[in-house]
Amino acid sequence: MLSTCKYYLRRSRAAGLYTPFVYIYEKAVDDAKVPKAKASLILSVLGVCNTLGRLMAGLLADRPWADPVLIHNVAAIMAGLLTCLVSMFYSFDLLCLYAALFGVFLGKLPSINQSVNNLSSFLSCLSSEDYC
């Protein structure tokens, strides 16, 4: 039962992070009244900035003074806060800015996630309690 709980918690915690990839186009067309051809550019901005965020995260995490856990947590919080604010963006420019910032912060998560998971597994072996 505990392993099932861990499985679903690990799979569901990232589900909300990929919601903007699905709904940013609809928000641009329906709410911001952006033409369909221009709205697809917002998704492209998100994808390109996501790639750049992955590269930046790798370069940053390789520095001896950098803390991968801190980088991961700040990026996750910033991506979540930006998604909370997206309901206030009703123009093409603001949606592009959101897509760029969200893409950069989201790009940091998969790049650093493996080192954070390895550290978490190591630390959980040292603790006496098993958390979900």
C-alpha positions in Angstrom: 0.0 0.0 0.0 2.8 2.4 0.9 4.6 1.8 -2.5 1.3 2.5 -4.3 1.0 5.8 -2.4 4.6 6.8 -3.3 3.9 5.9 -7.0 0.9 8.1 -7.3 2.3 11.0 -5.3 5.5 11.0 -7.5 3.5 10.9 -10.7 0.9 13.5 -9.7 3.2 16.2 -8.3 4.4 17.1 -11.8 1.0 16.9 -13.5 0.2 20.5 -13.0 3.4 21.7 -14.3 2.6 20.6 -17.9 -0.9 22.2 -17.9 0.3 25.4 -19.6 1.5 23.4 -22.6 -2.1 22.3 -23.1 -4.1 25.4 -22.3 -1.9 28.4 -23.3 -3.1 28.2 -26.9 -6.8 28.2 -25.9 -6.2 31.0 -23.4 -4.6 33.1 -26.1 -7.3 32.5 -28.6 -10.4 32.6 -26.3 -9.5 35.0 -23.6 -6.8 37.3 -25.1 -8.4 37.3 -28.6 -5.1 36.5 -30.3 -5.3 35.2 -33.9 -4.7 31.5 -34.1 -1.5 31.8 -36.1 0.0 34.2 -33.6 -1.2 32.1 -30.6 0.9 29.2 -31.8 4.0 31.3 -31.5 3.4 31.5 -27.7 3.7 27.7 -27.5 6.9 28.0 -29.6 8.3 30.6 -27.2 7.5 28.2 -24.3 9.3 25.3 -26.0 12.4 27.3 -26.9 12.8 28.8 -23.5 12.2 25.4 -21.9 15.2 24.1 -23.9 17.3 27.1 -22.9 16.3 26.6 -19.2 17.5 23.0 -19.3 20.9 24.1 -20.7 21.2 26.9 -18.1 20.3 24.6 -15.3 23.0 22.1 -16.3 25.6 24.9 -16.5 24.5 26.3 -13.2 24.3 23.0 -11.3 27.8 22.1 -12.4 29.3 25.0 -10.4 30.9 23.9 -7.1 29.1 26.7 -5.2 25.7 25.8 -6.5 23.1 23.9 -4.5 21.0 21.7 -6.9 18.2 21.3 -4.3 17.9 25.1 -3.9 17.9 25.6 -7.7 15.2 22.9 -8.1 13.0 24.3 -5.4 13.2 27.9 -6.5 12.5 26.9 -10.1 9.4 24.9 -9.0 8.1 27.7 -6.8 8.6 30.3 -9.5 6.9 28.1 -12.2 4.0 27.5 -9.8 3.6 31.2 -9.0 3.7 32.2 -12.7 1.0 29.7 -13.4 -1.2 31.2 -10.6 -0.7 34.6 -12.2 -1.5 33.6 -15.8 -5.2 34.3 -15.2 -4.4 38.1 -15.2 -2.6 38.0 -18.6 -4.9 39.2 -21.4 -2.5 40.2 -24.2 -0.1 38.5 -26.6 2.9 40.3 -25.1 2.1 39.2 -21.5 1.4 35.7 -22.6 4.7 35.5 -24.4 6.5 36.9 -21.3 4.7 34.3 -19.2 5.7 31.5 -21.7 9.3 32.6 -21.7 9.7 32.8 -17.9 7.7 29.6 -17.3 9.7 27.8 -19.9 13.0 28.8 -18.4 11.9 27.8 -14.9 10.3 24.6 -16.0 13.4 23.7 -18.0 15.4 23.6 -14.8 13.3 20.9 -13.2 14.0 17.9 -15.3 17.7 18.8 -15.6 18.3 18.9 -11.9 15.6 16.4 -10.8 17.9 13.4 -11.1 20.5 14.8 -8.7 17.8 16.0 -6.3 16.2 12.5 -6.4 19.5 10.8 -5.8 20.2 13.1 -2.8 16.7 12.5 -1.4 17.1 8.7 -1.7 20.4 8.9 0.1 19.1 11.1 2.9 16.0 8.9 3.3 18.2 5.9 3.8 19.8 7.7 6.7 16.5 8.6 8.4 14.5 6.1 10.5 11.1 7.1 9.1 9.8 6.5 5.6 7.9 9.4 4.2 5.5 9.2 1.3 
